[in-house]
Amino acid sequence: MPAVGNGASRSAIDQTTQNGGIAFNTTHWSVVLAAQGESLVAREALEKLCRTYWWPLYGFIRRQGYKPEEAQDLTQAFFARLLERRDLETVRQEKGRLRSYLLVSVKNFLSKARRQDTTIKRGEGRSLVSLEDLLAREWTDQQLVDTLSADRIYERRWALTLLEQVLARLAAEYEAAGNGPLFGHLKQLLSDEPGQPSRGEIARDLEMTENAVNQALHRLRLRYRQLLHKEIADTVAVPGDVEDELQHFIAVLQT
């Protein structure tokens, strides 16, 4: 698990903001909230956010007792209606955080579905995630799924999904620069898991000096923080909320 607790300090985040030039008027959630009508840019941004939150919300719905196929249909229907932009006016008024807004929204959606005995048609809307992928991921997460509350499953998968996206972007950047093997070795040092290789071992494997490995790791951690900050910034509408969301992200991973 990438360690962000001590590394992502306020000073580091402030430096990242200055260096990275985070522009809140172009983040995904801000675009969605600010757009009027059927803006193509806003819809594309919302679809990207939906993909991010599919796995967390599917896990929440599954924990309510629905079978996999039912949970997939409900998740798909929830996002299909969200993509129709039916309920975003409230968020515009409240300037909410996407994480909190979607959790409240899906609870209301399920409550109405039960109360009205709503029949969700198979394949309503366009599927963003296959059932096979969901089941494969669920299998690897089964022990925790059985012990956590629905809200905790949602929060945990939200944090893990952000991590996956950050690491995927890092991997792509390093591959594009011809540094895939370097990333493959250094990413192990972003983790608190036991059994990490030493920096000396990595240096020998890559035929580098240990000082060069230390410098490369420093650059990787800096870029990691920048990308994590950007991913979180994409889910809030108010710049001041980023630090709070980052601290919440850290807390979720540490519990």
Backbone torsions as a table, in degrees:
resi	resn	phi	psi	omega
1	MET	NA	121.0	179.2
2	PRO	-56.2	134.0	-176.9
3	ALA	-88.7	120.9	179.8
4	VAL	-123.0	-7.7	-173.0
5	GLY	-59.2	-56.6	-178.6
6	ASN	-87.5	-28.9	-175.6
7	GLY	-71.8	-37.7	-174.8
8	ALA	-89.6	62.4	179.9
9	SER	-75.1	167.4	179.0
10	ARG	-60.5	-41.2	-179.2
11	SER	-63.5	-39.1	179.7
12	ALA	-66.3	-41.1	179.2
13	ILE	-66.5	-40.5	177.5
14	ASP	-61.1	-42.9	178.5
15	GLN	-63.9	-40.4	179.0
16	THR	-61.0	-41.2	-179.6
17	THR	-63.3	-42.2	179.9
18	GLN	-66.5	-42.7	-176.7
19	ASN	-75.9	-35.6	-173.6
20	GLY	-87.8	-17.3	177.1
21	GLY	63.0	50.1	-179.7
22	ILE	-61.8	124.3	-179.0
23	ALA	-110.3	106.6	-173.0
24	PHE	-71.5	-18.8	179.0
25	ASN	-77.2	-3.6	177.8
26	THR	-122.8	10.7	175.8
27	THR	-75.1	158.3	-171.8
28	HIS	-59.1	-49.6	-175.4
29	TRP	-68.8	-38.2	177.8
30	SER	-64.8	-37.9	176.6
31	VAL	-62.1	-44.4	-179.5
32	VAL	-61.4	-45.2	-176.0
33	LEU	-72.2	-32.4	-175.7
34	ALA	-84.0	-21.9	-173.9
35	ALA	-69.3	146.2	175.7
36	GLN	-110.8	139.5	177.5
37	GLY	68.2	-149.5	-175.3
38	GLU	-97.4	64.1	178.9
39	SER	-68.4	128.6	178.9
40	LEU	-63.7	-40.4	179.7
41	VAL	-62.9	-43.3	-179.7
42	ALA	-65.7	-40.5	179.6
43	ARG	-64.9	-41.7	178.3
44	GLU	-63.5	-39.6	178.0
45	ALA	-64.4	-42.1	-179.4
46	LEU	-66.7	-38.1	177.8
47	GLU	-63.6	-38.4	177.1
48	LYS	-62.5	-43.6	179.3
49	LEU	-66.0	-36.1	178.2
50	CYS	-61.6	-41.9	178.5
51	ARG	-61.3	-37.6	179.6
52	THR	-63.9	-37.8	-172.6
53	TYR	-98.8	1.6	178.6
54	TRP	-57.8	-54.3	-175.8
55	TRP	-62.8	-46.8	176.6
56	PRO	-60.3	-43.7	-177.2
57	LEU	-73.9	-35.0	174.3
58	TYR	-59.7	-43.5	178.3
59	GLY	-61.9	-39.7	177.7
60	PHE	-62.0	-46.2	-178.1
61	ILE	-66.7	-40.8	178.0
62	ARG	-58.6	-38.3	-177.5
63	ARG	-68.2	-14.4	175.9
64	GLN	-78.3	-4.3	177.5
65	GLY	106.2	4.9	179.6
66	TYR	-78.6	147.7	174.7
67	LYS	-70.8	161.5	-177.1
68	PRO	-53.3	-46.0	-178.3
69	GLU	-65.4	-39.2	178.6
70	GLU	-65.8	-42.9	-179.2
71	ALA	-65.1	-38.2	178.2
72	GLN	-64.9	-43.9	179.8
73	ASP	-62.6	-42.2	179.7
74	LEU	-66.0	-42.2	178.2
75	THR	-63.3	-43.4	-179.9
76	GLN	-63.8	-43.0	179.5
77	ALA	-65.7	-38.8	178.3
78	PHE	-59.5	-46.7	-178.4
79	PHE	-73.4	-31.6	177.0
80	ALA	-61.1	-41.2	-180.0
81	ARG	-73.2	-34.7	176.3
82	LEU	-63.9	-40.7	179.9
83	LEU	-66.2	-20.8	174.2
84	GLU	-79.8	-4.5	174.4
85	ARG	62.7	43.4	-177.8
86	ARG	-80.6	-29.4	-168.3
87	ASP	-121.2	19.5	-173.3
88	LEU	-85.1	-12.0	-177.7
89	GLU	-62.0	-37.9	178.4
90	THR	-60.8	-40.5	-179.2
91	VAL	-68.2	-38.4	177.5
92	ARG	-58.0	-38.9	-177.6
93	GLN	-73.1	-38.7	-174.9
94	GLU	-90.8	-15.1	-176.3
95	LYS	53.9	48.6	-174.3
96	GLY	-76.3	167.3	173.3
97	ARG	-87.5	139.6	-175.5
98	LEU	-59.1	-42.9	-179.3
99	ARG	-55.2	-49.3	-178.1
100	SER	-71.5	-41.0	-178.5
101	TYR	-60.5	-45.2	-177.0
102	LEU	-67.8	-35.6	179.1
103	LEU	-65.7	-45.1	176.6
104	VAL	-63.2	-41.4	-177.3
105	SER	-65.1	-42.6	-178.1
106	VAL	-70.3	-31.8	174.9
107	LYS	-63.7	-44.3	177.7
108	ASN	-64.8	-40.5	178.9
109	PHE	-60.4	-45.7	-179.7
110	LEU	-68.2	-37.0	179.0
111	SER	-63.3	-42.9	178.3
112	LYS	-67.9	-38.4	-179.6
113	ALA	-62.0	-41.4	179.2
114	ARG	-70.2	-44.4	-175.2
115	ARG	-65.3	-37.7	-178.1
116	GLN	-94.6	1.8	-176.6
117	ASP	51.0	46.9	-175.9
118	THR	-66.5	133.6	174.2
119	THR	-97.4	117.7	178.7
120	ILE	-90.2	120.0	-178.5
121	LYS	-71.1	138.7	177.2
122	ARG	-59.7	126.3	177.0
123	GLY	81.0	17.8	177.7
124	GLU	-61.7	129.1	-177.0
125	GLY	76.0	-172.9	-178.8
126	ARG	-102.0	121.8	-177.6
127	SER	-65.9	131.9	178.8
128	LEU	-99.6	-20.0	-178.8
129	VAL	-139.4	135.6	-179.7
130	SER	-77.9	150.9	177.9
131	LEU	-62.0	-37.0	179.6
132	GLU	-60.8	-42.4	178.3
133	ASP	-64.4	-41.2	179.8
134	LEU	-62.8	-44.6	-178.3
135	LEU	-66.6	-37.5	179.0
136	ALA	-64.0	-42.8	178.9
137	ARG	-69.7	-37.3	-179.3
138	GLU	-64.5	-36.2	-179.3
139	TRP	-62.3	-41.8	-179.4
140	THR	-71.1	-17.6	-176.1
141	ASP	-107.2	12.1	-164.9
142	GLN	-63.5	-41.7	-175.5
143	GLN	-61.3	-45.8	179.3
144	LEU	-71.3	-34.8	178.2
145	VAL	-59.2	-35.4	-177.8
146	ASP	-75.0	-18.3	-174.2
147	THR	-110.6	-17.1	-176.6
148	LEU	-95.2	154.6	173.2
149	SER	-71.5	165.9	179.5
150	ALA	-60.5	-41.7	179.4
151	ASP	-63.6	-40.3	-179.3
152	ARG	-69.2	-37.1	175.8
153	ILE	-60.3	-45.0	179.5
154	TYR	-60.0	-48.4	-177.7
155	GLU	-64.2	-43.0	-178.0
156	ARG	-64.6	-44.9	-179.0
157	ARG	-70.3	-29.8	173.7
158	TRP	-60.8	-48.3	-178.8
159	ALA	-65.7	-43.0	-179.1
160	LEU	-65.9	-35.9	178.6
161	THR	-66.1	-40.7	176.0
162	LEU	-60.4	-42.6	178.5
163	LEU	-61.9	-44.3	179.8
164	GLU	-59.3	-42.3	-178.4
165	GLN	-67.4	-40.3	178.9
166	VAL	-64.3	-46.8	-178.9
167	LEU	-65.7	-35.9	178.1
168	ALA	-65.4	-40.6	178.1
169	ARG	-67.0	-40.2	176.6
170	LEU	-61.0	-47.4	-179.4
171	ALA	-59.0	-42.6	-179.5
172	ALA	-64.3	-40.9	179.6
173	GLU	-64.5	-43.7	-179.5
174	TYR	-68.1	-38.8	177.6
175	GLU	-63.3	-43.2	-178.8
176	ALA	-63.2	-30.0	179.6
177	ALA	-89.1	3.3	-179.1
178	GLY	77.3	21.0	-177.3
179	ASN	-116.0	31.6	-179.1
180	GLY	-57.2	-48.0	179.4
181	PRO	-60.2	-37.2	178.3
182	LEU	-62.2	-45.5	178.6
183	PHE	-63.5	-41.7	-179.8
184	GLY	-56.7	-35.5	178.7
185	HIS	-81.0	-46.1	-173.4
186	LEU	-70.2	-29.9	-177.6
187	LYS	-62.5	-23.0	177.3
188	GLN	-64.9	-25.6	-178.9
189	LEU	-85.1	-4.5	173.0
190	LEU	-82.2	-3.6	-172.1
191	SER	-106.4	152.2	172.9
192	ASP	-93.0	3.5	-176.8
193	GLU	-68.1	147.9	177.3
194	PRO	-69.8	163.2	175.8
195	GLY	84.8	15.9	178.4
196	GLN	-67.5	146.3	172.1
197	PRO	-71.6	153.7	175.5
198	SER	-78.3	163.8	178.2
199	ARG	-66.1	-32.1	176.6
200	GLY	-64.6	-39.6	178.1
201	GLU	-65.3	-41.0	178.1
202	ILE	-64.3	-41.3	179.1
203	ALA	-59.6	-42.6	179.4
204	ARG	-66.7	-42.4	-178.5
205	ASP	-62.6	-37.4	-175.4
206	LEU	-98.3	2.0	-179.1
207	GLU	56.5	48.6	177.4
208	MET	-121.3	166.0	170.6
209	THR	-80.7	156.3	178.9
210	GLU	-64.9	-33.5	176.9
211	ASN	-63.7	-38.9	178.0
212	ALA	-65.5	-37.4	176.7
213	VAL	-63.8	-43.3	179.2
214	ASN	-60.5	-42.5	179.3
215	GLN	-66.5	-41.1	179.2
216	ALA	-65.1	-38.8	178.5
217	LEU	-66.1	-39.4	177.2
218	HIS	-60.4	-44.8	178.9
219	ARG	-64.5	-39.2	179.1
220	LEU	-63.1	-44.7	-179.1
221	ARG	-64.8	-38.1	177.9
222	LEU	-63.9	-46.2	179.5
223	ARG	-66.6	-35.8	176.3
224	TYR	-58.6	-46.3	179.8
225	ARG	-65.0	-39.2	178.4
226	GLN	-61.3	-46.4	-178.2
227	LEU	-68.8	-37.9	177.3
228	LEU	-64.0	-43.8	177.4
229	HIS	-59.1	-42.7	-179.6
230	LYS	-66.5	-41.9	178.9
231	GLU	-60.8	-42.8	179.9
232	ILE	-70.6	-39.7	178.4
233	ALA	-59.2	-31.2	-179.3
234	ASP	-67.2	-13.5	-175.5
235	THR	-109.1	8.4	176.4
236	VAL	-126.5	158.5	-179.4
237	ALA	-103.9	-17.7	-176.5
238	VAL	-116.6	124.9	-177.6
239	PRO	-52.3	-36.5	-178.0
240	GLY	-65.8	-14.2	-179.0
241	ASP	-83.5	-13.4	-174.6
242	VAL	-63.2	-46.5	-177.9
243	GLU	-62.0	-41.8	179.0
244	ASP	-63.8	-41.9	178.6
245	GLU	-65.7	-36.8	178.0
246	LEU	-64.5	-43.0	178.5
247	GLN	-66.0	-36.6	176.3
248	HIS	-65.0	-42.4	177.3
249	PHE	-56.6	-47.2	179.1
250	ILE	-61.0	-44.9	-178.4
251	ALA	-62.5	-40.3	179.5
252	VAL	-60.8	-42.6	-178.1
253	LEU	-72.5	-23.3	-177.0
254	GLN	-90.1	-8.1	-179.1
255	THR	-108.5	NA	NA
